[in-house]
């Protein structure tokens, strides 16, 4: 009797381990094929650069990610991860909600079989896109990660310097009409960047310098091209030209 | 990881508990409860990320079947282009019995798990780290090779709270146990 019970439990354990250990997040939508989206949501206190890493308190808000116009919906895990499988190919919009309140959207275009990797940062009431990569399974690119593209001579994952005029947004995130670039604006995430105001009075505070980043301002941005799909740059330095 | 956590928890606890209750105390090939050290390979999930690393633990007997356990684990891996690192330090109690060469056990631990996520792209590096309180419930089996050495397999279900959500992440470990003080 006891032996039979042990055998039964052993069978259940094996089944459980296989289910738990090998199983992945089940699709939260109608299709098993299509696009895979893997994402990470960083908390508010995310630190920046190699020299400045620190432990930070993460947002206590429950973050949910939805795909607009579909039944795809998933809660971000305690570790900050989320995953969708089977999103139909084409253009779709990821909607991020904190405690049920929308905090931001990210538009993604991907082909059938693509793997989308997205990293965002959630602050009080805003969403900052940190990185977005669309990896096509048969893409032949020159850097091997499926995310090759060129924006003003810079490639995804590489350093880039841009100059242009701010068209919208504020110091933490703004759209930049890049000088000599005729296509759409470049989105600059500058939440962790250092700011300098050229030609400004020495008494100008950091906050005043940041406040001068507004539509019409001419800026020089140094940073890394994070995504080609939407021309996203994470800035390490922003110089506001007088 | 959200699929089947209740099943895993019930199964692992039930398996270890049933083995422990079915087994005769101090079986022929068994022995008295003794302090022990464990080291081995460890696999864990952190949400949707699969991590691998090292598990270390020590136990000290508080009676014939009850032990105080301290468990330290370090895991790493990647997900969505980010690097994950996770260090857990938990302590709790373990119930164990001998069954011939087998020593099944069930345990419940409480402690803290620190998870860090690093994104590196070009010269930009972002890091987010936070420590969450959590529970680990599970069990396993030791297979005695000789008086001092055993092989151990264990499964934990770690319940962690963070980012406004609860994770129920499985952890599996396999390694060697060294018994002290015989």
Contacts between the chains, C-beta under 8 A, distances in Angstrom:
chain1	res1	chain2	res2	distance
A	2	B	18	7.7
A	2	B	22	4.1
A	3	B	22	7.9
A	5	B	18	5.4
A	5	B	22	7.0
A	6	B	15	7.9
A	6	B	18	6.0
A	6	B	19	6.0
A	6	B	22	6.2
A	9	B	11	6.8
A	9	B	14	5.3
A	9	B	15	4.0
A	9	B	18	5.1
A	9	B	19	7.5
A	10	B	15	6.4
A	12	B	7	7.4
A	12	B	10	7.8
A	12	B	11	4.2
A	12	B	14	7.2
A	12	B	15	7.1
A	13	B	11	4.7
A	13	B	12	6.1
A	13	B	15	4.6
A	13	B	155	7.2
A	15	B	7	7.5
A	15	B	11	7.4
A	16	B	4	6.3
A	16	B	7	4.9
A	16	B	8	4.2
A	16	B	10	8.0
A	16	B	11	4.1
A	16	B	12	6.8
A	16	B	155	7.9
A	17	B	8	7.2
A	17	B	155	6.1
A	17	B	170	7.6
A	17	B	172	6.8
A	19	B	3	6.3
A	19	B	4	4.2
A	19	B	7	6.6
A	19	B	8	7.1
A	20	B	1	6.6
A	20	B	3	7.1
A	20	B	4	5.4
A	20	B	5	6.9
A	20	B	7	7.8
A	20	B	8	4.4
A	20	B	157	7.7
A	20	B	170	4.1
A	21	B	43	7.1
A	21	B	45	8.0
A	21	B	170	5.8
A	21	B	172	5.9
A	23	B	1	7.8
A	23	B	3	5.0
A	23	B	4	6.9
A	24	B	48	7.3
A	25	B	1	7.6
A	25	B	2	7.1
A	25	B	3	7.5
A	25	B	48	5.5
A	26	B	3	6.1
A	38	B	48	6.9
A	38	B	79	6.2
A	38	B	80	3.8
A	39	B	80	5.6
A	40	B	79	6.5
A	40	B	80	4.9
A	40	B	82	4.9
A	40	B	117	5.9
A	40	B	119	7.6
A	41	B	163	7.2
A	42	B	117	6.3
A	42	B	119	7.5
A	42	B	126	6.6
A	42	B	128	4.1
A	43	B	128	5.2
A	43	B	130	6.3
A	43	B	163	7.1
A	45	B	128	7.3
A	46	B	126	5.4
A	46	B	127	6.8
A	46	B	128	4.3
A	47	B	126	7.2
A	47	B	127	5.4
A	47	B	128	7.7
A	48	B	124	7.5
A	48	B	125	7.4
A	48	B	126	5.9
A	49	B	124	7.3
A	49	B	125	5.8
A	50	B	125	4.8
A	53	B	125	7.7
A	53	B	127	4.4
A	53	B	129	7.7
A	54	B	127	7.9
A	54	B	129	7.7
A	55	B	114	7.5
A	55	B	129	4.8
A	55	B	130	6.7
A	55	B	131	7.1
A	56	B	128	6.5
A	56	B	129	6.5
A	56	B	130	6.5
A	57	B	130	6.3
A	58	B	128	6.8
A	58	B	130	4.3
A	58	B	162	6.3
A	58	B	163	5.6
A	59	B	163	6.4
A	59	B	164	7.2
A	60	B	163	7.4
A	60	B	164	5.4
A	61	B	163	7.7
A	61	B	164	5.0
A	62	B	163	7.2
A	62	B	164	3.3
A	62	B	165	5.6
A	63	B	163	6.4
A	63	B	164	6.9
A	63	B	165	7.9
A	75	B	165	5.6
A	76	B	47	7.8
A	76	B	163	6.0
A	76	B	165	6.5
A	77	B	1	7.9
A	77	B	46	7.5
A	77	B	47	2.9
A	77	B	48	6.4
A	77	B	163	7.2
A	77	B	165	6.0
A	77	B	167	5.1
A	78	B	47	6.6
A	78	B	132	6.1
A	78	B	160	5.0
A	78	B	161	6.1
A	78	B	162	3.7
A	78	B	163	5.3
A	78	B	165	5.0
A	78	B	166	6.3
A	78	B	167	3.9
A	79	B	46	4.0
A	79	B	47	3.7
A	79	B	48	7.9
A	79	B	49	6.4
A	79	B	84	7.4
A	79	B	86	7.9
A	79	B	115	5.3
A	79	B	117	7.8
A	79	B	160	7.7
A	79	B	162	7.1
A	79	B	163	7.7
A	79	B	167	6.2
A	79	B	169	7.8
A	80	B	47	6.7
A	80	B	115	7.7
A	80	B	117	6.0
A	80	B	128	7.1
A	80	B	163	5.9
A	81	B	46	7.0
A	81	B	47	3.5
A	81	B	48	4.1
A	81	B	49	5.5
A	81	B	79	5.8
A	81	B	80	7.2
A	82	B	47	7.6
A	82	B	48	6.7
A	83	B	48	4.5
A	99	B	164	7.2
A	117	B	80	4.3
A	117	B	81	4.4
A	118	B	80	6.6
A	119	B	80	6.4
A	119	B	81	6.7
A	119	B	82	6.0
A	119	B	119	5.2
A	119	B	126	7.9
A	121	B	126	7.5
A	121	B	128	7.8
A	130	B	119	5.9
A	130	B	126	6.2
A	131	B	81	6.4
A	131	B	119	5.9
A	131	B	121	5.9
A	133	B	81	6.0
A	157	B	121	5.0
A	157	B	122	5.4
A	158	B	122	5.3
A	159	B	122	5.2
A	159	B	123	5.8
A	192	B	126	7.4
A	223	B	122	8.0
A	223	B	124	6.6
A	224	B	121	5.2
A	224	B	122	3.4
A	224	B	123	6.2
A	224	B	124	4.4
A	225	B	122	7.4
A	226	B	121	5.7
A	226	B	124	7.8
A	234	B	121	7.2
A	234	B	124	5.1
A	236	B	123	6.8
A	236	B	124	6.1
